[in-house]
Amino acid sequence: MLSNLPGIPSENAVLKKPVFFGAALRDYVALAATFIAATLQNSNDTLTIHQYDSGHWVMLELKDKVNSDLLQWIEGLELDV
């Protein structure tokens, strides 16, 4: 957990901004389960996780699905622009 690392104040160890995390389930280097667990530990209710049946380059392998999910996520954010 980030709050256990020296030099990182505990108030900075939690993601406070909206985060879209696209996990590639067939990525055998950046293992989805590990990254999902770590991200969940360091976030509050601003995290959105989508899981994709792809290798590491999910945005290339499933570009239409990722773009659609990202657009839907962005449009759902309540942003003060």
Secondary structure as GFF3:
##gff-version 3
##sequence-region A 1 81
A	DSSP	three_ten_helix	2	4	.	.	.	ID=ss1
A	DSSP	three_ten_helix	10	12	.	.	.	ID=ss2
A	DSSP	beta_strand	19	24	.	.	.	ID=ss3
A	DSSP	alpha_helix	32	41	.	.	.	ID=ss4
A	DSSP	beta_strand	47	52	.	.	.	ID=ss5
A	DSSP	alpha_helix	58	61	.	.	.	ID=ss6
A	DSSP	alpha_helix	63	76	.	.	.	ID=ss7
###
